[in-house]
């Protein structure tokens, strides 16, 4: 009963969520006393064999050019072909936007039980039970999968990336039957920024308390010093202070960084729903009654225009930056 990890990629480069899924699959395979393998679709500029350092022994590569861009139905069909050929009983993929599109179709094709939003390794002591996040991260559910084939979609930033000390993996070309994609990509417009928001370990976010887009310089400066991505609340995006792709919350992007710094954000329940899976939340707000303080691990009651510049100066001192 091998474990198969889906290596998600974009423009030839492996996504962070794929490394997490790969590490998870290797740990699960060790727990079950079996081997971990992986599958990658489309052209990959990163060294495929080097992924063996994460503990995977064999990687199936379907290099068909039609797989360079995501078509969820086609991807699900190809992954199902690989899973059947490899005899995989468990498939692991990231619960990112690609994984959310692929997993349901893959579940149907393999007649497999699916748990999306997994946050921990399964309990295999008595059956196969997976812990997952529910109610926008407010609670957890323990779901038993009883089907022969099982699919686990792992929540981003819920499992650490670990190297297993392995050498290069065996890369095996897989000749899959690839259906003509129904989705045609005519252009790719990249979001500017050093750190993709969905993959960021640290996020610095601003709200209406910043009073206007002209004051976003300190948010960007702090983010750059911390190697962080920038984000914002919905009212900020709706008033066009910041681009909509930075909007985090229930109606925006749900994220789970290791550190989320909220500046001038009151913390409405809709915003919390998108960020409450963050490992550590720091809130800076001049209103001591702001709801966000109830969810914060650390809070600073003060004027953002006084507090944030002070933090920037201290970070610069620690980093030795003039």
N, C-alpha and C positions, 0 to 999 in steps of 0.2 A: 504494500500500500504506500506508494510514493506520494510526495507532496510537490505540487507544481506551482511555482510562483510566476505571475505575469509581470514582465519588466516593461513598465510604461515608459515611453520616450516621446520627446518632442523635438522635431528637426534634428534627429540623430543623437540627441543627448538624453541620457537617462534622468528621469525625474526623481526628486528626493523621495516621494512616496513609494517608488519602486524599490529603493534600497531598504526602506522600512519593511515592505512586504517580503522582500528577499530574506532579511534577517529573521523575520517572524516565521517564515516557512522553514528555514534551517533549524530554528529552535524547536519548532513543532515536530519536525522530522526526527530530531534527536530524542524528543520526549516519547515518540511513538516507536523508536528503534528502527527507523527506516531512512531512506535517502531523500534529499531535496534536489529537485531539478527546476529548470526555469524555461520560459519561452519569451522570445522577443520578436515583434513583428515590424517589418519595414527596414529601411536603411538605418544603420546605427554607426555614427562616426566615433563614438566612444569604443574603447577596446572591450569587446564582448567577453573574451576569454578571461580578462582580468577580474571579472565579477566573481571568479572562483574564490577570491580571497575572503568572500563573505560566507563561504562554506558550501556553495552549490557545486555539484559534481559535473552536471551536464546541462547544456543550454541548447534548446532547439531554436533555430533561427529560420524564420520564414521571410525571405528577402524580397518578396514580390513588391514592385513599385506601387501597386494599388493600395498597399498598406502603409504608405508613408503618412497618410492623413486618416484620422479616425472616421470610420463608419461603424457604429456600434454593432449593427447586425452582422456585418462581414467579419469584424473582429471576433465576435462571440462564436461564429461558426468555425473560424480557423482555430481558435483556442480549444474548442471542443474536439476538433480533429486531432490536435496534438495530445490532449488529455487522454483520449481513447487509445491512441497509438502508444503512449508512454505508460498506460495502465495506472494513471494517477487517480487516486480516490479523494484527494483534497486539493482544491485550487485556491490559492491566496492572491488577492490583488488589493490595491489601494482603494479606499472609499473616497477617492477624489472625483472630479467631474467625469473623467474618462471611465473610472471604475463603476460609478453609479449608472452610467449608460450601458456598459457592457454586461455587468453581473446578472441582471434579471433575464436577459436573453440567453446567456450561458446556462443559467439555472434551468430554463425550459428545455434547452437542447440536450442537457445531460440528465434531466429528471433528477436534479440535485437540490437538496435543501440549502438555502442561502441565509446567512446572517450578515447583514450590513451594519457598519458602525461598530465593529468589534474593537475592544480596547485592551484585551489581555489574551494570553494563551488559553486554549480550551482546558476545561477540567475533564480529563479522560479517565479518572479513577473509577467512575461508574457511568458508562455511556460516553457521550460527547456533548458537553455543554459549554456554550460560548457566552462570555460577558459582553454586553453591548450597551452603548449609550442610548437613552430614550428621552422623550419629552424635552427636546432641544438641550440635552446635556444636564437636565435637572435630576435625573435618576438613572439607574442601571437595571437592565433586565438580564436574566440568565436563561438562554434559549437552548434547548436540546435539539440537536440535528440527528434524525434517525434514518435518513436515507443512506444508501450505499455510498454515493458520491456526495461530497460536501464542498460548499463554497463559502469562503470567509472574505469579506471586504473590510479591510483594516482602516480604522479612522486615522487620518494624517496626524503625525506628532504624538501618537499614543504608544509607540513602541520604539525603543532606541535602536539605532543602526550600529551593528557590531560586526567586526571582522572576526572570522573563525580560524584564521591562520592557514587557510588552504592555499594551494597554488592556482595555476590557471585551470579554468574549467574546460571540459571537452565541448567544443562547439559543433553541433550537428545540423547540417542543412536539412530542412524539412520541406518536402514538396507537397504543399497543401493545395486543395482545390479552392481557389479564391474566386468568389462570385464578383461580378462587376458591381462596384459600390454605387449606391443610389445617391450618395452625397458627393457633390463635386466642389472642391475648394478652388475658388477663383482668385483669392487674395488672402494674405495673412498680414494683419495689422498688429504689430507687437506693442505691448504696453511698455512704456519707458520706465526705467528704474533698475537699480542694481540688484534688488532682492525681490523675487516674485512673492506677492503677499500671501498666497496660499501655502508657500513652502517656508516662510520666514520663521526663524527661531525667536526673534524679538520684533515686536510691532509697537510703534509710537503712533498714537491716534489722537485726533483733535475733534472738538465739538464746537457748538455755537458760542461757548465761553471765550473763544479766541476772537470773537467780534467781527472778523472779516478775513478775506483771503490774503490781504496784505501782511497779516501777522503770522503767516505759515512758515516764515523763514526759520524761526527757532525750532519748529517741529522737525523740519527737514535737517537742520544742523544737528540736533540731538540724535535723530535717526542715523545720520551718516557716521557720527562718532561711535554709535553702538552697533553698527553694521546691521541696522534694522530696516524694515519696510515701513512705509507710512500708510495710515488708514484714516477713516473719518466716520462720523455718524451720518445717519440718513438726512437730517435737515441740512447738513453741510453740503452733501452731494446734490440735494434737491434745489438748493439755491445757487449751485454751480460754483461754489467756492473751490471745490475739489472735484476731480473726475469721478464718475460713477463707479469705475472699477475699484476705487478705494473704499467704497461703502461696505462696512461690515455690520452684520446684524441679521435678524430674522428674514428680512426682505433683501438682504445683500449677501455678502460672502460670509460663510461660517468658518472661523479659523480656530486653531488650537496651538498658538505659539507657547514657548517656554516662559516668555515674559510679555505681558501686554500692559502698556503704559497709557492710561486714559487721561487726557488733559482737557479740562473744560467740558466734560461730557457728564450729564446728570445721571445717566444709567437707567433709562426706560427699559421695561421688560423686553421690548423688541430688540434693543441693542444687546442686552445681556444674553439673549438667546443665541446670538452669533459668536460670542466671545467667552462664554462661561466654561468652556473646556480648556481655557488657558491654564498652564501650570501655576503661574503666579500673576496676580493682577495688582497693579499699582495705580491708584487714583489720585489725581491732583485737581482739587476743586475748592473754590472759596466758600461754597455753601456747605456747612457741616451737616445739613440734613439731606444732602444729595443721596438718592437711593443707591448709587454705585458703591458707596462706602460699606454697605451691608454685604456686598459680594467681594470686596477688596481684601487682599492679603496684607497690603500696606496702604495707608492713606495719608495724604498731606493736605491739610486744610489751609489754603492760602491762595493768593492771587497768582494765576499762571504766569503773568508777565513779570513777576518777581521770582517765583520759585524755579521756573524752567531755566532762565539764564544762569541762576545759581548752580543748578545741576550741571549745565553745560560746562561751566568753568571748573567744577570739581572733576568731571569726567576728563576734561582736557589735562588737568594736573596729573591724574592717575595714568593717563596715556602718554604724558610728556609732550603734549601738543601745544604749540604756541597759540 
